Amino acid sequence: MLYKTFKKLAFTFDPEGAHDLTIKLMQLAPPLAELYGGQRGDLSGGRYTLKTRHNNSWSFPIGLAAGLDKNGEAIDFLTRLGFGAIEVGTVTPKPQSGNPRPRLHRYIADESLRNSMGFNNHGMEFLARNIAHTSRNSKVLGVNLGKNKVTSNDQAALDYQKLYQKFCRGADYLVINISSPNTEGLRSLQEVDNFKIILDALERGRREYFCPLWVKIAPDLEPQEISALLEVIKEYKLAGVIATNTTVLSERGEGGVSGRLLAAKAQRVRTQILDELRETPRIELIGVGGVSSFEQVWEFWKHGGRLMQIYSSFIFQGPAILNSFRRQIDYLLDKNQVDTLAELLDNIDLATR
Ligand SMILES: Cc1cc2nc3c(=O)[nH]c(=O)nc-3n(C[C@H](O)[C@H](O)[C@H](O)COP(=O)(O)O)c2cc1C
């Protein structure tokens, strides 16, 4: 109810104005999160907890995807909502202003967004300070890393190296973002040889201080490109893959499209990845892209997936989407007569809905 009223007001602003205002409000009054259906207390019992192989303990199977809190200004608020984990960033080493406005568009009937933000952010020093000074309310915190626009692809590995060093101690996991369509040439870093250059540059840092490292990929890759990337992920022993980022739909205009218009494409990519990783359980998948209903989460689980993230459906449906997912999980646990989600997913082949 509260979010409905808030959304009515916020949607009278231009999308980026509404976004900036929301971040400000979140920053000012973190305890307000409780009014928006914050469920920190309810999640603490471990009923919904899922652990990654590297012991990141998500208190709920749905996390917040990167890009909403790029500068880590609302961590204290967001971690009081029902998410199991929060991913901040994309952060670049130096501050940068991003692409010219307008660069964020809403498709209300499609519950979708199109953005061409271009990694606008205040840089790594600013984010690191925010992380150090805010409460995470015991939630898992990921930091999503990107290269500066002015850094050429030849030098990109150095940017990721700096960012790894900066955040490996303060974050629970890190993500190499090479899949935003809004930084020219970034997506070509997904080509195996280019990706390996970045990973080689990170090797020493990873040996000195271990932090689970993920890579976030685009939904517009060909199946064989995805297979090739999975081989590299295995070779370099990354924690896993986050799929997917936004998709390019040129008929809609520049930038990347998220939300329902992305759902089918992202799901195809996730299904391929789950199929190919079936024999390599130490490499995990965080599913993201167009997830707006529990039906999709269930399908993902039935296919062997576990953790997911949302962004657009959170904008359109508000924190209520998390409560709705929680109620449906409760129903599933009761129906299948198990106490915890982890137990349910361990026996997902037998589970019914
Ligand atoms: C306005 C906006 C900004 C985004 N910024 C980032 C970003 O900085 N880094 C990133 O990895 N993904 C970014 N994303 C992509 C989301 O994290 C997510 O992968 C994508 O929106 C698909 O999920 P969804 O359909 O649930 O929105 C952004 C998405 C939106 C809508």
The ligand as a MOL file (V3000), in Angstrom:
LIG
                    3D

  0  0  0     0  0            999 V3000
M  V30 BEGIN CTAB
M  V30 COUNTS 31 33 0 0 0
M  V30 BEGIN ATOM
M  V30 1 C 18.7420 1.5170 -14.6040 0
M  V30 2 C 19.5630 0.2670 -14.6080 0
M  V30 3 C 20.9070 0.3530 -14.3060 0
M  V30 4 C 21.6910 -0.7960 -14.3000 0
M  V30 5 N 22.9980 -0.7020 -13.9770 0
M  V30 6 C 23.7520 -1.8220 -13.9130 0
M  V30 7 C 25.1000 -1.7500 -13.5210 0
M  V30 8 O 25.6220 -0.6860 -13.1950 0
M  V30 9 N 25.8130 -2.9080 -13.4890 0
M  V30 10 C 25.2640 -4.1200 -13.8170 0
M  V30 11 O 25.9490 -5.1360 -13.7540 0
M  V30 12 N 23.9740 -4.2190 -14.1660 0
M  V30 13 C 23.2110 -3.0960 -14.2280 0
M  V30 14 N 21.9030 -3.1960 -14.5820 0
M  V30 15 C 21.3720 -4.5180 -14.9760 0
M  V30 16 C 20.6740 -5.2380 -13.8170 0
M  V30 17 O 21.5710 -5.5080 -12.7720 0
M  V30 18 C 20.0580 -6.5530 -14.3090 0
M  V30 19 O 21.0780 -7.4210 -14.7410 0
M  V30 20 C 19.0950 -6.3410 -15.4500 0
M  V30 21 O 18.3040 -5.1940 -15.2330 0
M  V30 22 C 18.1690 -7.5420 -15.6430 0
M  V30 23 O 17.4050 -7.7570 -14.4760 0
M  V30 24 P 15.8720 -7.2710 -14.3610 0
M  V30 25 O 15.1510 -7.7270 -15.6020 0
M  V30 26 O 15.3700 -7.9110 -13.1000 0
M  V30 27 O 15.8970 -5.8070 -14.2840 0
M  V30 28 C 21.0980 -2.0610 -14.6110 0
M  V30 29 C 19.7370 -2.1220 -14.8870 0
M  V30 30 C 18.9610 -0.9930 -14.8880 0
M  V30 31 C 17.4960 -1.1060 -15.2140 0
M  V30 END ATOM
M  V30 BEGIN BOND
M  V30 1 1 1 2
M  V30 2 1 2 3
M  V30 3 2 2 30
M  V30 4 2 3 4
M  V30 5 1 4 5
M  V30 6 1 4 28
M  V30 7 2 5 6
M  V30 8 1 6 7
M  V30 9 1 6 13
M  V30 10 2 7 8
M  V30 11 1 7 9
M  V30 12 1 9 10
M  V30 13 2 10 11
M  V30 14 1 10 12
M  V30 15 2 12 13
M  V30 16 1 13 14
M  V30 17 1 14 15
M  V30 18 1 14 28
M  V30 19 1 15 16
M  V30 20 1 16 17
M  V30 21 1 16 18
M  V30 22 1 18 19
M  V30 23 1 18 20
M  V30 24 1 20 21
M  V30 25 1 20 22
M  V30 26 1 22 23
M  V30 27 1 23 24
M  V30 28 2 24 25
M  V30 29 1 24 26
M  V30 30 1 24 27
M  V30 31 2 28 29
M  V30 32 1 29 30
M  V30 33 1 30 31
M  V30 END BOND
M  V30 END CTAB
M  END
